[in-house]
Amino acid sequence: MPSFDKPIVVIGAGICGVSTAIWLQRSGHKVILIDRDKPGMAASFGNAGLLAQWALVPVTTPSLWRDAPKYLLDPNSPLFMQWSYFPKMIPWLARYMANATDAKTRAIVNALVPLLTDSVDQHKSLVRGTPMEKWVADSKLSYAYRSLAHFQKDGYGWALKRDAGFVPTMITGQAVREEEPILGSAIQCLAVLEGQGHILNPGQYITELAKYFETQGGTFLQAEFQDFTKEKGHVTQVHTSQGSIDCAKAVITSGIWSKDVMQKLGLSVPLETERGYHVIFKNPSIMPKNPMMMTTGKFGVTPMEMGLRCAGTVELGGIKAKASAGPIKLIHKFAKEAFPNLTYSSTEEWMGFRPSTPDSLPLIGELSRSGIYTGFGHQHIGLTAGPKTGRLIAQMIDDQPSNYDLSPYDPHRYIS
Ligand SMILES: Cc1cc2nc3c(=O)[nH]c(=O)nc-3n(C[C@H](O)[C@H](O)[C@H](O)COP(=O)(O)OP(=O)(O)OC[C@H]3O[C@@H](n4cnc5c(N)ncnc54)[C@H](O)[C@@H]3O)c2cc1C
């Protein structure tokens, strides 16, 4: 087994960092995982829990040019903007919108295929033989539409999904309620994908993955990353609020805050947050049998250990502004419309920061020959792709050739 004298430091213990730490450990490396918080408390905590193998089509499809202005003016749309932040976002938005062409959409889909389509197996491989197996559930996933006509309007995205092997079974009319008794008459069409999966409590899953990493000999240090030392261009130390660590390599898996970590290297990356929200309906009178994507409202609905979680929407507004009321109201409104008979004891609300790049692809790779690797920028699909990302980084560090074309994730596409 390859190993270095000094440890590898992984900066950030969300799903990407914890997975990377475990795969590096399994390759025989000494690993120190650091986070200023407890593991799994940021974006990885409150997501919809969907192992979204099918989420290959980015938001930046060609129709975004037509839809975005409409969405921004419509109070019932799932896209929100904090207008005071808008001027700061213009450079990122310009690059983001430049990806909304047919050719670029297809290139993004092709690049996401290896990262996403075996996600359920990747999660199972991460937890096999451990008590965390209980958090990875097999399930179907239904896209819920108001009508068949609404499904047909999504034809562009479904054609791309079909090409990648995701062919839905269509259910319409009263049969919708036989498939999912929680749904009321507002939903008249389901596009059902078999053989998917979800996580029953993402925060607890990551907490336990980090504990498992420690029981296998890894070190978790609750500390704030401060800086790197490099000698002859190669990392030798990571400095933290709890002291400096001599290291052989370092990995940046700090979610949206990776932008700040990269700045310590003098590198500027186009990373912005797509803020997302969740509402948990506690003690629900009825649960969906399987997770669903509500296409009106653009949120996932997932039966979880702590209740029924509805998570999604996009708000552009940076990381400093407080949570807004609009996205939460929208989730409540469309949940009530879709689940008219749902009662519950209380709700819990949350906001988190998706780390998003203009081309909807993460940065996975080594920064020049510095011994510093990136594993961030997973936008809407970080829970899905985290374990695969960790495995790819471990293979890169061990100089193992990959079966995949990794060039679409090359961090240098954004760094000159
Ligand atoms: C509402 C919503 C729903 C979503 N639903 C899904 C879904 O169903 N399926 C899916 O695949 N994805 C989903 N996502 C996206 C997914 O949650 C993210 O892509 C993923 O969690 C990102 O993981 P990460 O490990 O990169 O970052 P994070 O989970 O944000 O972790 C980064 C970590 O780095 C630490 N850190 C940062 N800076 C420092 C520092 N200076 N020093 C020390 N530590 C630091 C932070 O404390 C944090 O713990 C959703 C996101 C949202 C917001």
Ligand as a Chemical Component Dictionary entry (heavy atoms), coordinates in Angstrom:
data_LIG
# 
_chem_comp.id                   LIG 
_chem_comp.type                 NON-POLYMER 
_chem_comp.pdbx_formal_charge   0 
_chem_comp.three_letter_code    LIG 
# 
loop_
_chem_comp_atom.comp_id 
_chem_comp_atom.atom_id 
_chem_comp_atom.alt_atom_id 
_chem_comp_atom.type_symbol 
_chem_comp_atom.charge 
_chem_comp_atom.model_Cartn_x 
_chem_comp_atom.model_Cartn_y 
_chem_comp_atom.model_Cartn_z 
_chem_comp_atom.pdbx_ordinal 
LIG C1  C1  C 0 -31.608 22.675 -0.036 1  
LIG C2  C2  C 0 -30.538 21.773 -0.620 2  
LIG C3  C3  C 0 -30.898 20.525 -1.112 3  
LIG C4  C4  C 0 -29.924 19.693 -1.666 4  
LIG N1  N1  N 0 -30.288 18.434 -2.051 5  
LIG C5  C5  C 0 -29.342 17.588 -2.530 6  
LIG C6  C6  C 0 -29.677 16.242 -2.850 7  
LIG O1  O1  O 0 -30.812 15.804 -2.657 8  
LIG N2  N2  N 0 -28.714 15.442 -3.364 9  
LIG C7  C7  C 0 -27.436 15.899 -3.557 10 
LIG O2  O2  O 0 -26.602 15.152 -4.051 11 
LIG N3  N3  N 0 -27.069 17.148 -3.201 12 
LIG C8  C8  C 0 -27.984 18.002 -2.694 13 
LIG N4  N4  N 0 -27.638 19.267 -2.328 14 
LIG C9  C9  C 0 -26.247 19.718 -2.553 15 
LIG C10 C10 C 0 -25.318 19.156 -1.496 16 
LIG O3  O3  O 0 -25.882 19.329 -0.200 17 
LIG C11 C11 C 0 -23.958 19.873 -1.565 18 
LIG O4  O4  O 0 -23.482 19.846 -2.905 19 
LIG C12 C12 C 0 -22.939 19.142 -0.697 20 
LIG O5  O5  O 0 -23.430 19.008 0.622  21 
LIG C13 C13 C 0 -21.600 19.877 -0.676 22 
LIG O6  O6  O 0 -20.760 19.134 0.177  23 
LIG P1  P1  P 0 -19.311 19.630 0.524  24 
LIG O7  O7  O 0 -18.671 18.551 1.329  25 
LIG O8  O8  O 0 -18.637 20.092 -0.711 26 
LIG O9  O9  O 0 -19.536 20.974 1.402  27 
LIG P2  P2  P 0 -20.117 21.231 2.854  28 
LIG O10 O10 O 0 -21.079 20.183 3.278  29 
LIG O11 O11 O 0 -20.592 22.647 2.863  30 
LIG O12 O12 O 0 -18.838 21.073 3.786  31 
LIG C14 C14 C 0 -17.777 21.991 3.795  32 
LIG C15 C15 C 0 -17.142 21.930 5.169  33 
LIG O13 O13 O 0 -15.947 22.725 5.172  34 
LIG C16 C16 C 0 -15.847 23.336 6.431  35 
LIG N5  N5  N 0 -14.985 24.507 6.318  36 
LIG C17 C17 C 0 -15.136 25.551 5.477  37 
LIG N6  N6  N 0 -14.155 26.451 5.639  38 
LIG C18 C18 C 0 -13.364 25.965 6.621  39 
LIG C19 C19 C 0 -12.192 26.451 7.257  40 
LIG N7  N7  N 0 -11.637 27.627 6.923  41 
LIG N8  N8  N 0 -11.638 25.710 8.233  42 
LIG C20 C20 C 0 -12.190 24.530 8.600  43 
LIG N9  N9  N 0 -13.301 24.026 8.030  44 
LIG C21 C21 C 0 -13.884 24.734 7.052  45 
LIG C22 C22 C 0 -17.286 23.688 6.786  46 
LIG O14 O14 O 0 -17.434 23.889 8.185  47 
LIG C23 C23 C 0 -18.049 22.485 6.264  48 
LIG O15 O15 O 0 -18.256 21.499 7.234  49 
LIG C24 C24 C 0 -28.569 20.128 -1.752 50 
LIG C25 C25 C 0 -28.220 21.363 -1.231 51 
LIG C26 C26 C 0 -29.179 22.185 -0.653 52 
LIG C27 C27 C 0 -28.759 23.507 -0.059 53 
# 
loop_
_chem_comp_bond.comp_id 
_chem_comp_bond.atom_id_1 
_chem_comp_bond.atom_id_2 
_chem_comp_bond.value_order 
_chem_comp_bond.pdbx_ordinal 
LIG C1  C2  SING 1  
LIG C2  C3  SING 2  
LIG C2  C26 DOUB 3  
LIG C3  C4  DOUB 4  
LIG C4  N1  SING 5  
LIG C4  C24 SING 6  
LIG N1  C5  DOUB 7  
LIG C5  C6  SING 8  
LIG C5  C8  SING 9  
LIG C6  O1  DOUB 10 
LIG C6  N2  SING 11 
LIG N2  C7  SING 12 
LIG C7  O2  DOUB 13 
LIG C7  N3  SING 14 
LIG N3  C8  DOUB 15 
LIG C8  N4  SING 16 
LIG N4  C9  SING 17 
LIG N4  C24 SING 18 
LIG C9  C10 SING 19 
LIG C10 O3  SING 20 
LIG C10 C11 SING 21 
LIG C11 O4  SING 22 
LIG C11 C12 SING 23 
LIG C12 O5  SING 24 
LIG C12 C13 SING 25 
LIG C13 O6  SING 26 
LIG O6  P1  SING 27 
LIG P1  O7  DOUB 28 
LIG P1  O8  SING 29 
LIG P1  O9  SING 30 
LIG O9  P2  SING 31 
LIG P2  O10 DOUB 32 
LIG P2  O11 SING 33 
LIG P2  O12 SING 34 
LIG O12 C14 SING 35 
LIG C14 C15 SING 36 
LIG C15 O13 SING 37 
LIG C15 C23 SING 38 
LIG O13 C16 SING 39 
LIG C16 N5  SING 40 
LIG C16 C22 SING 41 
LIG N5  C17 SING 42 
LIG N5  C21 SING 43 
LIG C17 N6  DOUB 44 
LIG N6  C18 SING 45 
LIG C18 C19 SING 46 
LIG C18 C21 DOUB 47 
LIG C19 N7  SING 48 
LIG C19 N8  DOUB 49 
LIG N8  C20 SING 50 
LIG C20 N9  DOUB 51 
LIG N9  C21 SING 52 
LIG C22 O14 SING 53 
LIG C22 C23 SING 54 
LIG C23 O15 SING 55 
LIG C24 C25 DOUB 56 
LIG C25 C26 SING 57 
LIG C26 C27 SING 58 
# 
